[in-house]
Amino acid sequence: MLRFDPAGYPFIGVSVGLALVAGYLVSPWLALPLLALAAFFLFFFRDPDRTAATGADAVLSPADGRVLVAGPAVPGAAPAGEWQQISIFLSPMNVHVNRVPVSGRVTSVSYTPGKYLPAYAHDAATANERSEIWIDHGGQAIVARQIVGLLARRVVCRLTEGATVQAGDRYGVMKFGSRMDIFLPPTAEIVVEVGAVVRAAESVIAVLH
C-alpha cells in the first residue's frame, strides 16, 4: 500500500478542505484546481517502500534524483578535512523522502538556517538552509546534508544524536525540490558518474574501504 510522509498531511488536508468549502459554497468548478493541488501534494509526498541494496560497505543513495557532483569535494562545501563528495539534485517530480546511506551510529545532527538559492547553484551547499547528519560506520565518518532549494523551503530530519541506524532507513524529507550532499572518506570508491539517475536506498553510489 502506498504511504505518504506525515510532513505532507497539512498540505493535503488544507487543499482538500478548501476544495470542499469552495465546491459547496461557490461552485464545483472552483473546487477543481484545489483538488488538482491536493493531487500534486499526494504525488509529491508519496513514500514508496524500497528494498535496500545489500553490502556491508556499500553507500546507498540517500535520495532520488540526478547526480551533480561525483568526485573530490567542491572547495569550501565540505566539512573540515579531506573528503569525496556526491551531490544529488531532486526535482519536484522525484520522491523526496530521504534514506540513511550507511548503517552505524549517528554522532551528530545539526540544522543551519540560510538562503533559498537554486539547489544546483555552487553556493547552495554552504549558503542555503540545511540539515546535516554524521554517521560512524565502523570507524569511518559519513556525512549527509539535506539542502533546501529555490522551491524547497523546509528540511525535516527525524534522526537524533546517538541513534543506531540501518542503511535504507527513512530519516526525513525535503519539501518541493532540493539537494542532498554526501561526503565520504578519500579512500571510498565512487561508483556513480555525473548525470546518473539514482534511487534512494536502491542505488549504490560508493563503496567504503
For each residue, the residues with C-beta under 8 A, 3 or more apart:
1:
2: 46 47 48
3: 46 47 48 49
4: 8 9 12 42 45 46 47
5: 8 45 46 47 96 97 156 173
6: 9
7: 10 45 154 156 173 175
8: 4 5 11 12 41 42 44 45
9: 4 6 12 13
10: 7 13 14
11: 8 14 15 41 45
12: 4 8 9 15 16 38 41 42 45
13: 9 10 16 17
14: 10 11 17 18
15: 11 12 18 19 34 35 37 38 41
16: 12 13 19 20 34 35 38
17: 13 14 20 21
18: 14 15 21 22 34
19: 15 16 22 23 31 32 34 35 38
20: 16 17 23 24 31
21: 17 18 24 25
22: 18 19 25 26 27 30 31 34
23: 19 20 26 27 28 30 31
24: 20 21
25: 21 22
26: 22 23 30
27: 22 23 30 31
28: 23 31 32
29: 32
30: 22 23 26 27 33 34
31: 19 20 22 23 27 28 34 35
32: 19 28 29 35 36
33: 30 36 37
34: 15 16 18 19 22 30 31 37 38
35: 15 16 19 31 32 38 39
36: 32 33 39 40
37: 15 33 34 40 41
38: 12 15 16 19 34 35 41 42
39: 35 36 42 43
40: 36 37 43 44
41: 8 11 12 15 37 38 44 45
42: 4 8 12 38 39 45 46
43: 39 40 46
44: 8 40 41 92 96 175 176
45: 4 5 7 8 11 12 41 42 96 173
46: 2 3 4 5 42 43 95
47: 2 3 4 5 95 97 170
48: 2 3 95
49: 3
50: 99 168 199 200 201 202
51: 168 201 202
52: 60 99 166 167 168 201 202
53: 58 60 167 168 201 202 203 204
54: 58
55: 58 204 207
56: 103
57: 207 208 209
58: 53 54 55 102 167 204 206 207 208
59: 101 102 142 182 184 188 204 205 206 207 208
60: 52 53 99 100 101 102 167 168 200 201 202 203 204 205
61: 64 88 99 101 192 198 199 200 201 202 203 204 205
62: 88 98 99 100 101 144 180 182 200
63: 88 90 94 96 98 99 174 180 198 200
64: 61 88 90 94 95 96 198 199 200
65: 88 89 90 91 94 179 180 197 198
66: 88 89 91 195 196 197 198
67: 70 86 87 88 89 192 193 194 195 196 197 198 205
68: 87 88 89 120 179 194
69: 74 85 86 87 181 194
70: 67 85 86 87 190 192 193 194 196 205
71: 84 85 190
72: 84 85
73: 77 78 82 83 84 85 183
74: 69 77 78 85 87 122 125
75:
76: 126
77: 73 74 85 125 126 181
78: 73 74 81 83 85 183
79: 83 143 183
80:
81: 78
82: 73 185 186
83: 73 78 79 143 183 184 185 186
84: 71 72 73 183 184 185 186 188 190 206
85: 69 70 71 72 73 74 77 78 181 182 183 184
86: 67 69 70 181 182 184 190 192 205 206
87: 67 68 69 70 74 125 179 180 181 182
88: 61 62 63 64 65 66 67 68 179 180 181 182 198
89: 65 66 67 68 119 120 179
90: 63 64 65 94 96 119 149 174 177 178 179 180
91: 65 66 94 177
92: 44 151 176 177
93:
94: 63 64 65 90 91
95: 46 47 48 64 200
96: 5 44 45 63 64 90 173 174 175 176 178
97: 5 47 170 172 173 200
98: 62 63 144 146 170 171 172 173 174 180 200
99: 50 52 60 61 62 63 167 168 169 170 171 200 201
100: 60 62 103 135 144 159 165 166 167 168 169 170 171
101: 59 60 61 62 135 142 144 167 182 205
102: 58 59 60 135 137 142 167 208
103: 56 100 137 165 166 167
104: 135 136 137 138 142 164 165
105: 135 136 162 163 164 165
106: 109 133 134 135 136 159 160 161 162 163 164 165
107: 134 135 136 141 161
108: 132 133 134 161
109: 106 131 132 133 134 157 159 160 161
110: 131 132
111: 130 131 132 155 157
112: 129 130 131 132
113: 129
114: 127 128 129 130 148
115: 127 128 129
116: 128 129 148 149 150 152 153
117: 121 123 124 127 128 149 150
118: 121 124 149 150
119: 89 90 124 128 147 148 149 150 152 177 178 179
120: 68 89 124 149 179
121: 117 118 124
122: 74 125
123: 117 126 127 128
124: 117 118 119 120 121 127 128 147 149 179
125: 74 77 87 122 128 130 145 147 179 181
126: 76 77 123
127: 114 115 117 123 124
128: 114 115 116 117 119 123 124 125 147 148 149
129: 112 113 114 115 116 147 148 153 154 155
130: 111 112 114 125 145 146 147 148 155
131: 109 110 111 112 145 146 155 157 172
132: 108 109 110 111 112 143 144 145 146
133: 106 108 109 143 144 145 157 159 171
134: 106 107 108 109 141 142 143
135: 100 101 102 104 105 106 107 141 142 143 144 165
136: 104 105 106 107 139 140 141
137: 102 103 104 140 141 142 208
138: 104 208
139: 136
140: 136 137 185 208
141: 107 134 135 136 137 185
142: 59 101 102 104 134 135 137 182 183 184 185
143: 79 83 132 133 134 135 181 182 183
144: 62 98 100 101 132 133 135 180 181 182
145: 125 130 131 132 133 180 181 182 183
146: 98 130 131 132 155 157 172 174 178 180
147: 119 124 125 128 129 130 155 174 178 179 180 181
148: 114 116 119 128 129 130 152 153 154 155 174 175 178
149: 90 116 117 118 119 120 124 128 152 176 177 178 179
150: 116 117 118 119 177
151: 92 176 177 178
152: 116 119 148 149 155 174 175 176 177 178
153: 116 129 148 175 176
154: 7 129 148 174 175
155: 111 129 130 131 146 147 148 152 172 173 174 175 178
156: 5 7 172 173 174 175
157: 109 111 131 133 146 171 172
158: 170 171 172
159: 100 106 109 133 163 165 171 172
160: 106 109 163
161: 106 107 108 109
162: 105 106
163: 105 106 159 160
164: 104 105 106
165: 100 103 104 105 106 135 159 169 171
166: 52 100 103 169
167: 52 53 58 60 99 100 101 102 103 201
168: 50 51 52 53 60 99 100 201
169: 99 100 165 166
170: 47 97 98 99 100 158
171: 98 99 100 133 157 158 159 165
172: 97 98 131 146 155 156 157 158 159
173: 5 7 45 96 97 98 155 156
174: 63 90 96 98 146 147 148 152 154 155 156 178 180
175: 7 44 96 148 152 153 154 155 156 178
176: 44 92 96 149 151 152 153
177: 90 91 92 119 149 150 151 152
178: 90 96 119 146 147 148 149 151 152 155 174 175
179: 65 68 87 88 89 90 119 120 124 125 147 149
180: 62 63 65 87 88 90 98 144 145 146 147 174
181: 69 77 85 86 87 88 125 143 144 145 147
182: 59 62 85 86 87 88 101 142 143 144 145 205 206
183: 73 78 79 83 84 85 142 143 145
184: 59 83 84 85 86 142 188 190 206 208
185: 82 83 84 140 141 142 188 208
186: 82 83 84
187: 208 209
188: 59 84 184 185 206 207 208 209
189: 206 207 208 209
190: 70 71 84 86 184 205 206
191: 204 205 206 207
192: 61 67 70 86 196 198 203 205 206
193: 67 70 196
194: 67 68 69 70
195: 66 67
196: 66 67 70 192 193
197: 65 66 67
198: 61 63 64 65 66 67 88 192 203 205
199: 50 61 64 202 203
200: 50 60 61 62 63 64 95 97 98 99 203
201: 50 51 52 53 60 61 99 167 168
202: 50 51 52 53 60 61 199
203: 53 60 61 192 198 199 200
204: 53 55 58 59 60 61 191 207
205: 59 60 61 67 70 86 101 182 190 191 192 198
206: 58 59 84 86 182 184 188 189 190 191 192
207: 55 57 58 59 188 189 191 204
208: 57 58 59 102 137 138 140 184 185 187 188 189
209: 57 187 188 189
